[in-house]
């Protein structure tokens, strides 16, 4: 079972929304890498954090975007409420 769900028509879309529910378990939010570069925009969520490997976590702010280079280890740290991200592969 996944700790998130994607809101998109099919796997060929290069832009979609991803949601993490408020009750996701911390141990489900694991370090991982993505195969493509991504631009991520925060749509909703309070005090959720994003962390690159060997860096301090940064608080994700609604309306702000950041880039995740492909094959770079990263993770999400749980905050309050539901987190919704807009993801665009580039």
C-alpha positions in Angstrom: 0.0 0.0 0.0 1.3 3.4 -1.0 1.6 6.3 1.5 0.3 8.7 -1.2 -2.1 8.7 -4.1 -1.8 10.4 -7.5 -4.6 12.4 -9.1 -4.0 11.9 -12.9 -5.7 10.3 -15.8 -2.9 7.9 -16.8 0.8 7.2 -16.3 1.8 9.1 -19.5 0.9 12.5 -18.0 4.0 14.6 -17.1 2.1 16.8 -14.6 -0.2 15.7 -11.8 -1.1 16.2 -8.2 0.0 13.9 -5.4 -1.7 13.8 -2.0 -0.4 12.5 1.4 -3.1 12.1 4.1 -2.7 13.4 7.6 -2.6 9.9 9.1 0.4 8.7 7.0 2.9 6.9 9.2 6.4 8.4 9.5 8.0 5.1 8.5 6.2 5.1 5.2 7.9 8.4 4.1 11.1 6.8 3.1 14.3 8.1 1.4 14.0 7.5 -2.4 15.1 8.7 -5.8 13.1 9.6 -8.9 14.1 8.7 -12.5 13.3 12.2 -13.9 13.9 15.8 -12.9 10.8 17.3 -11.2 9.4 20.7 -10.3 7.2 20.4 -7.2 4.7 23.1 -6.2 3.1 23.0 -2.7 -0.7 23.3 -3.1 -1.7 22.6 0.6 -0.2 21.4 3.9 1.1 22.8 7.1 4.6 22.2 8.6 5.4 19.4 6.1 9.2 19.3 5.3 11.3 18.2 2.4 14.9 17.0 2.8 17.6 16.2 0.3 20.3 13.7 1.4 23.0 15.4 3.6 21.0 18.6 3.9 18.8 20.0 6.6 15.0 19.7 6.1 13.2 22.7 4.6 9.6 23.6 5.4 7.3 23.4 2.4 5.3 26.6 1.9 2.0 26.7 0.1 2.5 28.4 -3.3 6.3 27.8 -3.4 8.1 25.5 -5.9 11.4 23.7 -5.8 13.3 21.4 -8.1 14.3 17.8 -7.4 17.1 16.6 -9.7 16.8 13.1 -11.0 18.4 10.3 -9.0 18.9 12.5 -6.0 17.9 11.0 -2.6 15.2 12.8 -0.8 12.2 12.4 1.5 9.2 14.1 3.0 8.8 14.7 6.7 5.2 14.6 8.0 3.5 17.8 9.1 -0.1 18.7 9.9 -3.2 18.0 7.8 -3.1 16.8 4.3 -0.2 17.5 1.9 -1.0 18.1 -1.8 1.8 18.7 -4.3 1.7 19.5 -8.0 4.5 17.5 -9.7 5.8 18.2 -13.2 8.5 16.0 -14.7 10.9 18.0 -16.9 
